Amino acid sequence: MKNKILSIGFFLFIFIFFVINIVMDDVDVSLVERRKLTKLPEITIQNIFNGKITNKFEDYALDQFAFRDNFRSLKAFIQFNLLGKLDYNNMFVKDNYIYKIEYPLKENKVNSFVNKINNIYNTYLQDMNVYYSIIPDKNYYLDNNYLKMNYDKLINIVNNGLINMEYIDITNCLDIDDYYYTDIHWKQENLGNVVSTLSNKMHFNYSNDYKINKYEPFYGSYYGQIGLTVKKDVITYLTNNVIENALVKDYESNLNTVYETDSLGKMDSYDVFLSGATPIIEITNSLSENTKELVIFRDSFASALAPLLIEGYYKITLIDLRYINSRDLEKYIEFNNQDILFLYNTTIINNSDMIRG
């Protein structure tokens, strides 16, 4: 009787899930994982005979499985709390902050980064005011009991390798509270010390007078990767008269605003800052009383920082070399006595293959 009950219960469980998966509507996007989910493949004679139906249906079944996020969370819970693993998918949680392990230091990649930046300087930027700053990732602020790369050595390699550029140290302007719980990025509202430090070195004006705008909940990129339920984030973006009147033009000459509020609540709410990943963005300060210009070679961290620098310049141009080759820059930009800032986080520097030479 016990065996019968177990067998009937097992098949009943399978049958119920089978029915649920049939009647549930497919989901287009997973906001938690921040990606599009596989849809049911088209059933045709050709796809049946070439095997595409079988391959694509497996991906479809995995992506559209009922209560998928709940099972992912259960698996992560078991890994951490029952099996005693210290990390899962190279990620771990400490004090509600999700960290991704970045280890070891890849000296060859850091040297490659240095060579790429020096090549840009020699090609376009000689005799200009050129600065660089290194954004520490969240692991920088972990104590030495955790596995992390040698950040001091990374910074020393960059400092010793870059030529004719002034280093602006912002590592002491930040601490772990200045980063999101569930994401790699820093919080815009906490960048006052960073802006002040840059201003002192680069001699531009900035404002401390902002209107605070908030959106919640924000699920960062780490949230979906680790699968655990942790403290959710709030995105805060700062506006004032200068920011609201700034003109933003992207690589394809589309006109945008500094904050793309339509991105909030979609696949990546961090795209609210300058509409996310774009090779080249120009921000023109229509209220500027000076003609100073700034060019920032950057990664995604600068999307949150750049709006706070608009008041100090007539024009700010942001260049993301992950999406455009440095050899093509002269097609789009004339370098002529602008201030230049190279601003990259340590993860990009340690994986510099992402930067196009």
Secondary structure as GFF3:
##gff-version 3
##sequence-region A 1 357
A	DSSP	alpha_helix	2	23	.	.	.	ID=ss1
A	DSSP	beta_strand	29	30	.	.	.	ID=ss2
A	DSSP	beta_strand	35	36	.	.	.	ID=ss3
A	DSSP	alpha_helix	45	49	.	.	.	ID=ss4
A	DSSP	alpha_helix	52	63	.	.	.	ID=ss5
A	DSSP	alpha_helix	68	77	.	.	.	ID=ss6
A	DSSP	pi_helix	78	82	.	.	.	ID=ss7
A	DSSP	beta_strand	91	94	.	.	.	ID=ss8
A	DSSP	beta_strand	97	100	.	.	.	ID=ss9
A	DSSP	alpha_helix	107	120	.	.	.	ID=ss10
A	DSSP	pi_helix	121	125	.	.	.	ID=ss11
A	DSSP	beta_strand	129	135	.	.	.	ID=ss12
A	DSSP	three_ten_helix	138	141	.	.	.	ID=ss13
A	DSSP	alpha_helix	151	161	.	.	.	ID=ss14
A	DSSP	beta_strand	166	167	.	.	.	ID=ss15
A	DSSP	three_ten_helix	171	173	.	.	.	ID=ss16
A	DSSP	three_ten_helix	176	178	.	.	.	ID=ss17
A	DSSP	three_ten_helix	188	190	.	.	.	ID=ss18
A	DSSP	alpha_helix	192	202	.	.	.	ID=ss19
A	DSSP	beta_strand	211	218	.	.	.	ID=ss20
A	DSSP	alpha_helix	221	226	.	.	.	ID=ss21
A	DSSP	beta_strand	233	239	.	.	.	ID=ss22
A	DSSP	alpha_helix	241	244	.	.	.	ID=ss23
A	DSSP	beta_strand	247	250	.	.	.	ID=ss24
A	DSSP	beta_strand	255	256	.	.	.	ID=ss25
A	DSSP	three_ten_helix	261	263	.	.	.	ID=ss26
A	DSSP	three_ten_helix	269	272	.	.	.	ID=ss27
A	DSSP	beta_strand	280	284	.	.	.	ID=ss28
A	DSSP	beta_strand	293	298	.	.	.	ID=ss29
A	DSSP	alpha_helix	302	305	.	.	.	ID=ss30
A	DSSP	three_ten_helix	306	312	.	.	.	ID=ss31
A	DSSP	beta_strand	315	319	.	.	.	ID=ss32
A	DSSP	three_ten_helix	326	331	.	.	.	ID=ss33
A	DSSP	beta_strand	339	345	.	.	.	ID=ss34
A	DSSP	alpha_helix	346	350	.	.	.	ID=ss35
A	DSSP	three_ten_helix	352	354	.	.	.	ID=ss36
###
